[in-house]
Amino acid sequence: MKKILVIEDDPFLSEIYITKLAKSGFAAEAALDGKAGVIRAKATKPDLILLDIVLPKIDGFEVLMEIKKDARLKMIPVILLTNLSQKEEVEKGMGLGASAYIIKANFTPTAVVDKIKEILCTTNNINKN
């Protein structure tokens, strides 16, 4: 069972994604701030991280930088899931190593899970080669 870490400060949204992921066959857990997210990522080494950008303690861009500079975590795909939609923010997130940048308002939880499956499938195929 693939492990997904959801780093989202809105408990309601976090629970929606955790529930949807569990129903889709994933083991999912949440962290409600950036600092807790980095700690959970290091402790659990998830298969994928779903990461908000606007977070308390440290923001999602900083979380992404921390993950990508850690040799044990840098290969974990990270999907940025945010309402920040300016071109500069998208470019920054992708430039820091995100696998995808999803605008929350444009994607249902089902579509987010579909994107997670797509990225995990692609990642598994790359790792097999």
The first five atom37 places (N, CA, C, CB, O) and aatype in JSON, in Angstrom:
{
  "aatype": [12, 11, 11, 9, 10, 19, 9, 6, 3, 3, 14, 13, 10, 15, 6, 9, 18, 9, 16, 11, 10, 0, 11, 15, 7, 13, 0, 0, 6, 0, 0, 10, 3, 7, 11, 0, 7, 19, 9, 1, 0, 11, 0, 16, 11, 14, 3, 10, 9, 10, 10, 3, 9, 19, 10, 14, 11, 9, 3, 7, 13, 6, 19, 10, 12, 6, 9, 11, 11, 3, 0, 1, 10, 11, 12, 9, 14, 19, 9, 10, 10, 16, 2, 10, 15, 5, 11, 6, 6, 19, 6, 11, 7, 12, 7, 10, 7, 0, 15, 0, 18, 9, 9, 11, 0, 2, 13, 16, 14, 16, 0, 19, 19, 3, 11, 9, 11, 6, 9, 10, 4, 16, 16, 2, 2, 9, 2, 11, 2],
  "atom_mask": [
    [1, 1, 1, 1, 1],
    [1, 1, 1, 1, 1],
    [1, 1, 1, 1, 1],
    [1, 1, 1, 1, 1],
    [1, 1, 1, 1, 1],
    [1, 1, 1, 1, 1],
    [1, 1, 1, 1, 1],
    [1, 1, 1, 1, 1],
    [1, 1, 1, 1, 1],
    [1, 1, 1, 1, 1],
    [1, 1, 1, 1, 1],
    [1, 1, 1, 1, 1],
    [1, 1, 1, 1, 1],
    [1, 1, 1, 1, 1],
    [1, 1, 1, 1, 1],
    [1, 1, 1, 1, 1],
    [1, 1, 1, 1, 1],
    [1, 1, 1, 1, 1],
    [1, 1, 1, 1, 1],
    [1, 1, 1, 1, 1],
    [1, 1, 1, 1, 1],
    [1, 1, 1, 1, 1],
    [1, 1, 1, 1, 1],
    [1, 1, 1, 1, 1],
    [1, 1, 1, 0, 1],
    [1, 1, 1, 1, 1],
    [1, 1, 1, 1, 1],
    [1, 1, 1, 1, 1],
    [1, 1, 1, 1, 1],
    [1, 1, 1, 1, 1],
    [1, 1, 1, 1, 1],
    [1, 1, 1, 1, 1],
    [1, 1, 1, 1, 1],
    [1, 1, 1, 0, 1],
    [1, 1, 1, 1, 1],
    [1, 1, 1, 1, 1],
    [1, 1, 1, 0, 1],
    [1, 1, 1, 1, 1],
    [1, 1, 1, 1, 1],
    [1, 1, 1, 1, 1],
    [1, 1, 1, 1, 1],
    [1, 1, 1, 1, 1],
    [1, 1, 1, 1, 1],
    [1, 1, 1, 1, 1],
    [1, 1, 1, 1, 1],
    [1, 1, 1, 1, 1],
    [1, 1, 1, 1, 1],
    [1, 1, 1, 1, 1],
    [1, 1, 1, 1, 1],
    [1, 1, 1, 1, 1],
    [1, 1, 1, 1, 1],
    [1, 1, 1, 1, 1],
    [1, 1, 1, 1, 1],
    [1, 1, 1, 1, 1],
    [1, 1, 1, 1, 1],
    [1, 1, 1, 1, 1],
    [1, 1, 1, 1, 1],
    [1, 1, 1, 1, 1],
    [1, 1, 1, 1, 1],
    [1, 1, 1, 0, 1],
    [1, 1, 1, 1, 1],
    [1, 1, 1, 1, 1],
    [1, 1, 1, 1, 1],
    [1, 1, 1, 1, 1],
    [1, 1, 1, 1, 1],
    [1, 1, 1, 1, 1],
    [1, 1, 1, 1, 1],
    [1, 1, 1, 1, 1],
    [1, 1, 1, 1, 1],
    [1, 1, 1, 1, 1],
    [1, 1, 1, 1, 1],
    [1, 1, 1, 1, 1],
    [1, 1, 1, 1, 1],
    [1, 1, 1, 1, 1],
    [1, 1, 1, 1, 1],
    [1, 1, 1, 1, 1],
    [1, 1, 1, 1, 1],
    [1, 1, 1, 1, 1],
    [1, 1, 1, 1, 1],
    [1, 1, 1, 1, 1],
    [1, 1, 1, 1, 1],
    [1, 1, 1, 1, 1],
    [1, 1, 1, 1, 1],
    [1, 1, 1, 1, 1],
    [1, 1, 1, 1, 1],
    [1, 1, 1, 1, 1],
    [1, 1, 1, 1, 1],
    [1, 1, 1, 1, 1],
    [1, 1, 1, 1, 1],
    [1, 1, 1, 1, 1],
    [1, 1, 1, 1, 1],
    [1, 1, 1, 1, 1],
    [1, 1, 1, 0, 1],
    [1, 1, 1, 1, 1],
    [1, 1, 1, 0, 1],
    [1, 1, 1, 1, 1],
    [1, 1, 1, 0, 1],
    [1, 1, 1, 1, 1],
    [1, 1, 1, 1, 1],
    [1, 1, 1, 1, 1],
    [1, 1, 1, 1, 1],
    [1, 1, 1, 1, 1],
    [1, 1, 1, 1, 1],
    [1, 1, 1, 1, 1],
    [1, 1, 1, 1, 1],
    [1, 1, 1, 1, 1],
    [1, 1, 1, 1, 1],
    [1, 1, 1, 1, 1],
    [1, 1, 1, 1, 1],
    [1, 1, 1, 1, 1],
    [1, 1, 1, 1, 1],
    [1, 1, 1, 1, 1],
    [1, 1, 1, 1, 1],
    [1, 1, 1, 1, 1],
    [1, 1, 1, 1, 1],
    [1, 1, 1, 1, 1],
    [1, 1, 1, 1, 1],
    [1, 1, 1, 1, 1],
    [1, 1, 1, 1, 1],
    [1, 1, 1, 1, 1],
    [1, 1, 1, 1, 1],
    [1, 1, 1, 1, 1],
    [1, 1, 1, 1, 1],
    [1, 1, 1, 1, 1],
    [1, 1, 1, 1, 1],
    [1, 1, 1, 1, 1],
    [1, 1, 1, 1, 1],
    [1, 1, 1, 1, 1],
    [1, 1, 1, 1, 1]
  ],
  "atom_positions": [
    [[0.85, -1.18, 0.0], [0.0, 0.0, 0.0], [0.89, 1.24, 0.0], [-0.97, 0.0, 1.23], [1.76, 1.39, 0.86]],
    [[0.67, 2.12, -0.96], [1.45, 3.35, -1.07], [1.06, 4.34, 0.02], [1.26, 3.99, -2.46], [-0.12, 4.49, 0.35]],
    [[2.08, 5.0, 0.58], [1.85, 5.98, 1.65], [1.86, 7.39, 1.08], [2.93, 5.83, 2.75], [2.77, 7.77, 0.33]],
    [[0.85, 8.16, 1.43], [0.74, 9.55, 1.0], [0.73, 10.45, 2.24], [-0.55, 9.78, 0.13], [-0.03, 10.21, 3.18]],
    [[1.58, 11.46, 2.23], [1.58, 12.45, 3.3], [0.91, 13.71, 2.78], [3.03, 12.75, 3.79], [1.33, 14.28, 1.77]],
    [[-0.14, 14.14, 3.46], [-0.87, 15.35, 3.1], [-0.45, 16.45, 4.08], [-2.44, 15.12, 3.13], [-0.7, 16.34, 5.28]],
    [[0.19, 17.49, 3.56], [0.6, 18.62, 4.41], [-0.32, 19.78, 4.05], [2.12, 19.0, 4.2], [-0.13, 20.47, 3.05]],
    [[-1.32, 19.97, 4.89], [-2.41, 20.93, 4.65], [-2.87, 21.48, 6.0], [-3.61, 20.26, 3.88], [-3.17, 20.71, 6.91]],
    [[-2.92, 22.81, 6.13], [-3.26, 23.4, 7.43], [-4.76, 23.5, 7.69], [-2.66, 24.77, 7.52], [-5.16, 23.77, 8.82]],
    [[-5.59, 23.28, 6.7], [-7.04, 23.29, 6.9], [-7.48, 21.88, 7.28], [-7.79, 23.81, 5.61], [-7.47, 20.98, 6.43]],
    [[-7.87, 21.66, 8.55], [-8.23, 20.3, 8.98], [-9.36, 19.69, 8.17], [-8.62, 20.32, 10.44], [-9.37, 18.48, 7.93]],
    [[-10.32, 20.51, 7.75], [-11.44, 20.0, 6.95], [-10.94, 19.48, 5.6], [-12.51, 21.11, 6.74], [-11.28, 18.36, 5.21]],
    [[-10.16, 20.28, 4.9], [-9.61, 19.84, 3.6], [-8.7, 18.63, 3.77], [-8.85, 20.98, 2.92], [-8.74, 17.69, 2.98]],
    [[-7.88, 18.68, 4.78], [-6.98, 17.58, 5.05], [-7.75, 16.27, 5.22], [-6.14, 17.87, 6.3], [-7.38, 15.25, 4.65]],
    [[-8.83, 16.32, 5.98], [-9.64, 15.13, 6.22], [-10.31, 14.64, 4.94], [-10.69, 15.42, 7.29], [-10.43, 13.44, 4.72]],
    [[-10.76, 15.57, 4.11], [-11.35, 15.19, 2.81], [-10.34, 14.39, 1.99], [-11.81, 16.45, 2.02], [-10.67, 13.33, 1.44]],
    [[-9.11, 14.89, 1.9], [-8.1, 14.2, 1.1], [-7.69, 12.87, 1.74], [-6.87, 15.09, 0.93], [-7.51, 11.88, 1.03]],
    [[-7.55, 12.84, 3.05], [-7.19, 11.59, 3.74], [-8.27, 10.53, 3.48], [-7.02, 11.83, 5.27], [-7.95, 9.38, 3.16]],
    [[-9.53, 10.91, 3.62], [-10.65, 9.98, 3.4], [-10.67, 9.5, 1.95], [-11.99, 10.66, 3.75], [-10.81, 8.3, 1.7]],
    [[-10.54, 10.41, 1.01], [-10.57, 10.05, -0.41], [-9.4, 9.13, -0.76], [-10.52, 11.32, -1.3], [-9.56, 8.16, -1.5]],
    [[-8.22, 9.43, -0.23], [-7.05, 8.58, -0.49], [-7.23, 7.19, 0.12], [-5.78, 9.24, 0.08], [-6.91, 6.19, -0.52]],
    [[-7.76, 7.12, 1.34], [-7.99, 5.82, 1.98], [-8.97, 4.98, 1.17], [-8.51, 6.02, 3.41], [-8.77, 3.78, 0.99]],
    [[-10.05, 5.62, 0.69], [-11.04, 4.9, -0.13], [-10.45, 4.45, -1.47], [-12.26, 5.78, -0.38], [-10.98, 3.54, -2.11]],
    [[-9.36, 5.1, -1.89], [-8.71, 4.75, -3.15], [-7.56, 3.76, -2.96], [-8.19, 5.99, -3.83], [-6.82, 3.47, -3.9]],
    [[-7.41, 3.24, -1.73], [-6.42, 2.22, -1.48], [-5.05, 2.7, -1.02], [0.0, 0.0, 0.0], [-4.09, 1.94, -1.04]],
    [[-4.96, 3.94, -0.59], [-3.7, 4.48, -0.1], [-3.69, 4.53, 1.42], [-3.45, 5.87, -0.68], [-4.74, 4.64, 2.05]],
    [[-2.52, 4.46, 2.0], [-2.34, 4.75, 3.43], [-2.0, 6.24, 3.47], [-1.19, 3.84, 4.11], [-0.98, 6.66, 2.93]],
    [[-2.83, 7.04, 4.11], [-2.62, 8.48, 4.1], [-2.6, 9.02, 5.52], [-3.71, 9.18, 3.29], [-3.32, 8.56, 6.39]],
    [[-1.76, 10.01, 5.71], [-1.72, 10.7, 6.99], [-1.5, 12.18, 6.73], [-0.61, 10.13, 7.9], [-1.09, 12.58, 5.64]],
    [[-1.78, 12.99, 7.75], [-1.73, 14.44, 7.57], [-0.76, 15.09, 8.55], [-3.11, 15.03, 7.75], [-0.49, 14.58, 9.63]],
    [[-0.25, 16.23, 8.11], [0.48, 17.16, 8.96], [-0.16, 18.52, 8.74], [2.04, 17.18, 8.63], [-0.45, 18.9, 7.6]],
    [[-0.4, 19.25, 9.83], [-1.16, 20.5, 9.73], [-0.31, 21.76, 9.64], [-2.06, 20.62, 10.9], [-0.85, 22.87, 9.6]],
    [[1.02, 21.61, 9.6], [1.88, 22.77, 9.35], [3.16, 22.3, 8.66], [2.21, 23.53, 10.68], [3.45, 21.1, 8.62]],
    [[3.9, 23.25, 8.13], [5.09, 22.89, 7.36], [6.16, 22.18, 8.16], [0.0, 0.0, 0.0], [6.75, 21.21, 7.69]],
    [[6.4, 22.64, 9.36], [7.43, 22.03, 10.2], [7.08, 20.59, 10.52], [7.62, 22.83, 11.49], [7.92, 19.7, 10.41]],
    [[5.82, 20.36, 10.93], [5.36, 18.99, 11.21], [5.44, 18.13, 9.95], [3.92, 19.01, 11.75], [5.73, 16.94, 10.02]],
    [[5.18, 18.73, 8.8], [5.25, 18.0, 7.54], [6.65, 17.49, 7.25], [0.0, 0.0, 0.0], [6.81, 16.34, 6.84]],
    [[7.65, 18.33, 7.45], [9.04, 17.9, 7.23], [9.4, 16.78, 8.2], [10.03, 19.09, 7.41], [10.02, 15.79, 7.8]],
    [[9.01, 16.92, 9.45], [9.29, 15.88, 10.46], [8.62, 14.57, 10.07], [8.8, 16.33, 11.85], [9.25, 13.51, 10.14]],
    [[7.34, 14.62, 9.65], [6.62, 13.39, 9.26], [7.26, 12.78, 8.01], [5.12, 13.71, 8.99], [7.39, 11.56, 7.92]],
    [[7.66, 13.61, 7.06], [8.28, 13.08, 5.84], [9.57, 12.33, 6.18], [8.59, 14.22, 4.84], [9.82, 11.25, 5.65]],
    [[10.37, 12.89, 7.06], [11.63, 12.23, 7.46], [11.36, 10.95, 8.23], [12.48, 13.18, 8.3], [12.09, 9.97, 8.09]],
    [[10.31, 10.95, 9.04], [10.01, 9.78, 9.87], [9.38, 8.64, 9.07], [9.08, 10.18, 10.99], [9.65, 7.47, 9.34]],
    [[8.53, 8.97, 8.09], [7.76, 7.93, 7.41], [8.19, 7.64, 5.98], [6.33, 8.31, 7.41], [7.79, 6.62, 5.42]],
    [[8.99, 8.53, 5.37], [9.39, 8.38, 3.97], [8.22, 7.95, 3.08], [10.53, 7.36, 3.84], [8.2, 6.84, 2.56]],
    [[7.23, 8.84, 2.91], [6.05, 8.48, 2.11], [6.41, 8.27, 0.63], [4.97, 9.57, 2.23], [7.49, 8.65, 0.18]],
    [[5.49, 7.67, -0.09], [5.7, 7.46, -1.52], [5.4, 8.72, -2.33], [4.83, 6.31, -2.0], [5.88, 8.87, -3.45]],
    [[4.6, 9.62, -1.74], [4.25, 10.88, -2.4], [3.8, 11.86, -1.34], [3.14, 10.67, -3.49], [3.23, 11.48, -0.32]],
    [[4.07, 13.14, -1.58], [3.65, 14.2, -0.66], [2.73, 15.16, -1.4], [4.88, 14.96, -0.07], [3.05, 15.65, -2.48]],
    [[1.58, 15.41, -0.79], [0.61, 16.4, -1.28], [0.81, 17.62, -0.38], [-0.9, 15.85, -1.24], [0.56, 17.54, 0.83]],
    [[1.24, 18.73, -0.95], [1.74, 19.85, -0.16], [1.06, 21.17, -0.5], [3.22, 19.99, -0.36], [1.1, 21.63, -1.64]],
    [[0.45, 21.78, 0.52], [-0.07, 23.13, 0.38], [1.12, 24.09, 0.44], [-1.13, 23.46, 1.51], [2.18, 23.72, 0.93]],
    [[0.95, 25.31, -0.05], [2.03, 26.3, 0.01], [1.85, 27.23, 1.2], [2.09, 27.1, -1.28], [2.81, 27.51, 1.92]],
    [[0.63, 27.72, 1.4], [0.38, 28.65, 2.5], [0.16, 27.84, 3.77], [-0.85, 29.59, 2.2], [-0.93, 27.31, 4.01]],
    [[1.22, 27.75, 4.58], [1.2, 26.93, 5.8], [1.79, 27.71, 6.96], [1.99, 25.61, 5.59], [2.62, 28.6, 6.77]],
    [[1.35, 27.39, 8.19], [2.0, 27.99, 9.36], [3.39, 27.39, 9.59], [1.12, 27.79, 10.61], [3.72, 26.32, 9.07]],
    [[4.18, 28.08, 10.35], [5.55, 27.72, 10.77], [6.53, 27.85, 9.62], [5.58, 26.29, 11.33], [7.36, 28.76, 9.64]],
    [[6.48, 26.98, 8.63], [7.28, 27.19, 7.4], [6.36, 26.92, 6.22], [8.56, 26.26, 7.37], [5.54, 26.0, 6.26]],
    [[6.52, 27.71, 5.16], [5.61, 27.57, 4.03], [5.99, 26.38, 3.15], [5.6, 28.85, 3.2], [7.04, 25.77, 3.31]],
    [[5.09, 26.08, 2.21], [5.28, 24.92, 1.35], [6.52, 24.98, 0.48], [0.0, 0.0, 0.0], [7.13, 23.94, 0.21]],
    [[6.92, 26.17, 0.05], [8.14, 26.27, -0.74], [9.35, 25.85, 0.1], [8.33, 27.72, -1.27], [10.24, 25.15, -0.39]],
    [[9.38, 26.28, 1.37], [10.47, 25.9, 2.26], [10.44, 24.4, 2.54], [10.4, 26.69, 3.57], [11.49, 23.75, 2.59]],
    [[9.25, 23.85, 2.73], [9.11, 22.4, 2.93], [9.67, 21.67, 1.72], [7.62, 22.01, 3.17], [10.44, 20.72, 1.87]],
    [[9.3, 22.1, 0.53], [9.77, 21.48, -0.7], [11.3, 21.54, -0.79], [9.14, 22.16, -1.92], [11.94, 20.56, -1.16]],
    [[11.88, 22.69, -0.45], [13.34, 22.81, -0.47], [13.99, 21.85, 0.52], [13.76, 24.26, -0.15], [15.0, 21.22, 0.21]],
    [[13.42, 21.73, 1.72], [13.95, 20.82, 2.74], [13.92, 19.37, 2.25], [13.15, 20.95, 4.05], [14.87, 18.62, 2.43]],
    [[12.82, 19.0, 1.63], [12.66, 17.63, 1.14], [13.66, 17.35, 0.02], [11.23, 17.39, 0.64], [14.3, 16.3, 0.0]],
    [[13.78, 18.28, -0.91], [14.64, 18.05, -2.07], [16.13, 18.11, -1.74], [14.33, 19.07, -3.13], [16.95, 17.6, -2.52]],
    [[16.51, 18.71, -0.62], [17.94, 18.71, -0.26], [18.32, 17.53, 0.62], [18.28, 20.01, 0.46], [19.5, 17.32, 0.9]],
    [[17.33, 16.75, 1.07], [17.58, 15.58, 1.9], [17.77, 14.36, 0.99], [16.41, 15.35, 2.91], [16.85, 13.98, 0.26]],
    [[18.93, 13.76, 1.03], [19.25, 12.64, 0.13], [18.25, 11.49, 0.26], [20.66, 12.13, 0.42], [17.99, 10.8, -0.73]],
    [[17.68, 11.27, 1.46], [16.74, 10.17, 1.66], [15.34, 10.49, 1.14], [16.67, 9.83, 3.14], [14.54, 9.58, 0.93]],
    [[15.05, 11.77, 0.93], [13.7, 12.18, 0.54], [13.6, 12.78, -0.86], [13.19, 13.17, 1.53], [12.5, 12.87, -1.4]],
    [[14.71, 13.17, -1.43], [14.65, 13.98, -2.66], [13.96, 13.31, -3.85], [16.02, 14.35, -3.06], [13.5, 14.0, -4.75]],
    [[13.89, 11.98, -3.85], [13.23, 11.29, -4.97], [11.73, 11.15, -4.77], [13.85, 9.93, -5.15], [11.03, 10.68, -5.67]],
    [[11.22, 11.54, -3.61], [9.77, 11.46, -3.35], [9.06, 12.51, -4.2], [9.45, 11.66, -1.83], [9.39, 13.69, -4.11]],
    [[8.09, 12.11, -5.01], [7.33, 13.1, -5.78], [6.51, 13.99, -4.84], [6.41, 12.4, -6.8], [5.93, 13.53, -3.87]],
    [[6.49, 15.28, -5.16], [5.72, 16.25, -4.38], [4.75, 16.95, -5.32], [6.66, 17.28, -3.66], [5.15, 17.51, -6.34]],
    [[3.47, 16.92, -4.96], [2.45, 17.66, -5.7], [2.09, 18.88, -4.86], [1.18, 16.77, -6.01], [1.64, 18.74, -3.72]],
    [[2.28, 20.05, -5.42], [1.85, 21.27, -4.74], [0.36, 21.44, -5.0], [2.65, 22.52, -5.24], [-0.09, 21.45, -6.14]],
    [[-0.41, 21.56, -3.92], [-1.87, 21.7, -3.99], [-2.23, 22.99, -3.28], [-2.61, 20.45, -3.34], [-2.18, 23.06, -2.05]],
    [[-2.58, 24.01, -4.05], [-2.68, 25.35, -3.49], [-3.72, 26.19, -4.24], [-1.33, 26.04, -3.53], [-4.19, 25.8, -5.31]],
    [[-4.06, 27.31, -3.67], [-4.88, 28.3, -4.38], [-4.04, 29.42, -4.97], [-5.93, 28.88, -3.45], [-4.58, 30.3, -5.63]],
    [[-2.73, 29.39, -4.73], [-1.84, 30.39, -5.34], [-1.69, 30.04, -6.82], [-0.44, 30.42, -4.63], [-1.2, 28.97, -7.17]],
    [[-2.11, 30.95, -7.67], [-2.16, 30.6, -9.09], [-1.38, 31.55, -10.01], [-3.58, 30.56, -9.54], [-1.5, 31.47, -11.23]],
    [[-0.58, 32.43, -9.42], [0.22, 33.34, -10.25], [1.31, 32.55, -10.98], [0.84, 34.47, -9.38], [1.86, 31.59, -10.44]],
    [[1.62, 32.98, -12.18], [2.63, 32.3, -13.0], [3.96, 32.16, -12.24], [2.84, 33.07, -14.31], [4.61, 31.13, -12.32]],
    [[4.35, 33.21, -11.51], [5.62, 33.19, -10.79], [5.64, 32.1, -9.72], [5.88, 34.56, -10.15], [6.66, 31.44, -9.5]],
    [[4.5, 31.91, -9.05], [4.41, 30.89, -8.01], [4.48, 29.48, -8.6], [3.11, 31.05, -7.21], [5.15, 28.6, -8.06]],
    [[3.79, 29.29, -9.72], [3.84, 28.0, -10.4], [5.27, 27.7, -10.84], [2.89, 27.99, -11.63], [5.78, 26.6, -10.62]],
    [[5.92, 28.68, -11.46], [7.31, 28.51, -11.92], [8.24, 28.22, -10.76], [7.79, 29.76, -12.68], [9.13, 27.37, -10.86]],
    [[8.05, 28.93, -9.64], [8.9, 28.71, -8.47], [8.73, 27.28, -7.95], [8.57, 29.72, -7.36], [9.72, 26.6, -7.69]],
    [[7.48, 26.83, -7.81], [7.23, 25.49, -7.31], [7.82, 24.41, -8.2], [0.0, 0.0, 0.0], [8.45, 23.47, -7.72]],
    [[7.61, 24.56, -9.49], [8.15, 23.57, -10.42], [9.68, 23.64, -10.46], [7.57, 23.78, -11.84], [10.35, 22.61, -10.57]],
    [[10.21, 24.84, -10.36], [11.66, 25.03, -10.34], [12.32, 24.41, -9.11], [0.0, 0.0, 0.0], [13.48, 24.0, -9.17]],
    [[11.59, 24.35, -8.02], [12.12, 23.75, -6.79], [12.01, 22.23, -6.79], [11.39, 24.32, -5.58], [12.48, 21.57, -5.86]],
    [[11.38, 21.68, -7.82], [11.35, 20.22, -7.94], [10.0, 19.56, -7.76], [0.0, 0.0, 0.0], [9.93, 18.33, -7.65]],
    [[8.92, 20.33, -7.72], [7.59, 19.72, -7.62], [7.3, 18.88, -8.86], [6.5, 20.8, -7.43], [7.72, 19.22, -9.97]],
    [[6.58, 17.79, -8.67], [6.18, 16.94, -9.8], [4.96, 17.49, -10.51], [5.9, 15.52, -9.31], [4.76, 17.24, -11.7]],
    [[4.14, 18.24, -9.78], [2.93, 18.85, -10.35], [2.52, 20.03, -9.49], [1.77, 17.8, -10.46], [2.88, 20.12, -8.31]],
    [[1.77, 20.93, -10.09], [1.26, 22.11, -9.39], [-0.23, 22.15, -9.67], [1.98, 23.45, -9.85], [-0.65, 22.38, -10.8]],
    [[-1.04, 21.93, -8.63], [-2.48, 21.85, -8.79], [-3.14, 23.01, -8.06], [-3.02, 20.49, -8.26], [-2.86, 23.27, -6.88]],
    [[-4.02, 23.71, -8.77], [-4.82, 24.77, -8.15], [-6.05, 24.11, -7.54], [-5.21, 25.88, -9.21], [-6.85, 23.5, -8.25]],
    [[-6.21, 24.24, -6.21], [-7.3, 23.57, -5.5], [-8.67, 23.83, -6.13], [-7.32, 24.02, -4.05], [-9.47, 22.91, -6.28]],
    [[-8.92, 25.06, -6.48], [-10.24, 25.44, -7.0], [-10.56, 24.75, -8.33], [-10.33, 26.95, -7.17], [-11.73, 24.64, -8.7]],
    [[-9.53, 24.29, -9.05], [-9.74, 23.71, -10.38], [-9.8, 22.18, -10.37], [-8.64, 24.16, -11.29], [-10.07, 21.58, -11.41]],
    [[-9.56, 21.55, -9.24], [-9.49, 20.09, -9.17], [-10.37, 19.55, -8.05], [-8.04, 19.63, -8.98], [-10.3, 20.04, -6.92]],
    [[-11.17, 18.56, -8.34], [-11.93, 17.86, -7.3], [-10.97, 16.92, -6.57], [-13.16, 17.06, -7.91], [-9.9, 16.6, -7.09]],
    [[-11.34, 16.47, -5.38], [-10.5, 15.46, -4.71], [-10.28, 14.21, -5.57], [-11.12, 15.06, -3.39], [-9.2, 13.62, -5.54]],
    [[-11.29, 13.81, -6.32], [-11.13, 12.66, -7.21], [-10.07, 12.92, -8.27], [-12.46, 12.32, -7.89], [-9.26, 12.04, -8.57]],
    [[-10.06, 14.12, -8.85], [-9.06, 14.47, -9.86], [-7.66, 14.52, -9.24], [-9.41, 15.83, -10.5], [-6.69, 14.16, -9.89]],
    [[-7.57, 14.98, -8.0], [-6.28, 14.99, -7.31], [-5.77, 13.56, -7.11], [-6.39, 15.72, -5.94], [-4.59, 13.29, -7.34]],
    [[-6.64, 12.66, -6.7], [-6.25, 11.26, -6.52], [-5.82, 10.67, -7.87], [-7.42, 10.43, -5.91], [-4.85, 9.91, -7.92]],
    [[-6.52, 11.0, -8.93], [-6.13, 10.52, -10.27], [-4.73, 11.01, -10.63], [-7.15, 11.0, -11.33], [-3.94, 10.26, -11.2]],
    [[-4.42, 12.25, -10.29], [-3.09, 12.81, -10.57], [-2.03, 12.09, -9.72], [-3.07, 14.33, -10.28], [-0.94, 11.82, -10.21]],
    [[-2.36, 11.8, -8.48], [-1.44, 11.05, -7.62], [-1.14, 9.69, -8.24], [-2.04, 10.87, -6.2], [0.02, 9.28, -8.32]],
    [[-2.18, 8.98, -8.69], [-1.99, 7.67, -9.31], [-1.12, 7.78, -10.55], [-3.34, 7.05, -9.68], [-0.24, 6.96, -10.78]],
    [[-1.37, 8.81, -11.36], [-0.59, 9.02, -12.58], [0.89, 9.23, -12.25], [-1.14, 10.23, -13.37], [1.76, 8.62, -12.88]],
    [[1.17, 10.07, -11.28], [2.56, 10.37, -10.92], [3.23, 9.14, -10.31], [2.62, 11.56, -9.95], [4.38, 8.85, -10.62]],
    [[2.54, 8.42, -9.45], [3.12, 7.21, -8.86], [3.39, 6.16, -9.92], [2.2, 6.64, -7.78], [4.41, 5.46, -9.85]],
    [[2.51, 6.03, -10.87], [2.7, 5.07, -11.97], [3.93, 5.46, -12.79], [1.43, 5.01, -12.88], [4.75, 4.61, -13.12]],
    [[4.06, 6.74, -13.11], [5.2, 7.23, -13.88], [6.49, 7.03, -13.09], [5.02, 8.72, -14.23], [7.5, 6.6, -13.64]],
    [[6.46, 7.36, -11.79], [7.63, 7.22, -10.94], [8.06, 5.75, -10.85], [7.34, 7.79, -9.55], [9.25, 5.45, -10.91]],
    [[7.1, 4.84, -10.69], [7.41, 3.41, -10.62], [8.04, 2.93, -11.91], [6.14, 2.61, -10.31], [8.98, 2.14, -11.88]],
    [[7.55, 3.39, -13.05], [8.1, 2.98, -14.33], [9.52, 3.5, -14.52], [7.21, 3.47, -15.46], [10.37, 2.8, -15.07]],
    [[9.78, 4.72, -14.07], [11.13, 5.29, -14.18], [12.08, 4.52, -13.28], [11.13, 6.8, -13.8], [13.21, 4.22, -13.69]],
    [[11.65, 4.19, -12.06], [12.52, 3.49, -11.11], [12.82, 2.07, -11.55], [11.88, 3.47, -9.75], [13.85, 1.52, -11.15]],
    [[11.97, 1.46, -12.38], [12.2, 0.11, -12.85], [13.25, 0.08, -13.95], [10.9, -0.5, -13.36], [13.9, -0.95, -14.16]],
    [[13.43, 1.19, -14.65], [14.39, 1.22, -15.79], [15.8, 1.43, -15.33], [14.02, 2.32, -16.76], [16.72, 1.48, -16.15]]
  ]
}
